[in-house]
Amino acid sequence: MSLVELKKSAIVPGSNPPSRYSLEEWHLSNTTRDRCCLTQQTIADQVLAECGRIKDLTEEIVRTNKLETDHKLDEKIKDIEFLRGEIRRQRKEVVIELDNLTTFYQRMFDALNYIKGGPEVINQKCLMLREERIGIDLCRDDVERELIKERQVLQEVVSLLTRTAEQAQEQIRRLRSTTYLMDRDLEAKENAEKIDKHNLLLRETSLNLSMYHGFTQLDCSNITKEEWELFTEKSIADASKEINCARQFRCYVDTILNQACKDLLNQYNLVQAAFNRRIAETKDVKMKLEVHHAEVIEIMIFFCNHILCFRLSGNLMK
């Protein structure tokens, strides 16, 4: 078979040719598509216009919200500065009262050490030495009674000062606790002020702005502004209360110290007066005994001389 015959045998008759459209149909199709494009373009322009309007409205809302937020932040910063000033002023008074009360506590501590190392030792030594009296002189006289009374006064003063010193330690602890809490509050408010000042300087063009992409609802704070203000007011009120208590207690300590000094001085004078009277009485009795002793010795010598004379006379008569 020749090559031409092979080619002819390979040709397969195709399907029917596609239908042809008229020129009017072609123009109608183009017009319809053009109208659809114009309609879609109009819709797109309307969407863009609405997006622009929403954008402008959003920018206005954001701008208004930012101005309002900045105003509130500025007010919050001023409130924090005012409260920090009040806390610092109150803390200064607490520190002054703490120093004063510490000074009074040191006075009580020194008074206790002085009494235990001085008057108590002397009183005990006097009582011990007076136990060494001999014979009839070992009697319960005014000196012993006043010394025993002085020992009781010293013990009462030591007991009172010890209890008062313990109360002073507790009051000092409370003042230090108040100072610690106020320092913590000042530190927290200082951090809050720094954060608010930093937030006040933030702009849309600021760097390192981050967004929260989580799903859990953010709970920025569980404390209301009223609770926040009430906490600071309570802290200042508690500090003022502790200051008043410390001042009253300091007056009480001063009264106790003065009264203790008066009681000890009064008893010291009574003991000294009793000693002076006893010494005067002893001297008077001693002088009288010495006079009587001299008289007795003189009489004894007189009798001895007479006895000797009698013996000599008797010997001569013999």
Buried (B, 14 or more C-beta within 10 A) or exposed (E): EEEEEEEEEEEEEEEEEEEEEEEEEEEEEEEEEEEEEEEEEEEEEEEEEEEEEEEEEEEEEEEEEBEEBBEEBEEBBEBBEEBBEBBEEBBEBBBEBBEEBBEBBEBBEEBBEEBEEEBBEBBEEBBEEBEEEEEEEEEEBBBBEBBEBBBEBBEEBBEBBEEBBEBBEEBBEBBBEBBEBBEEBBEEBEEBBEEBEEEBEEEEEEEEEEEEEEEEEEEEEEEEEEEBEEEBEEBBEBBBEBBEBBBEBBEBBEEBBEEBEEBBEEBBEBBEEBBEEBEEEEEEEEEEEEEEEEEEEEEEEEEEEEEEEEEEEEEEEE
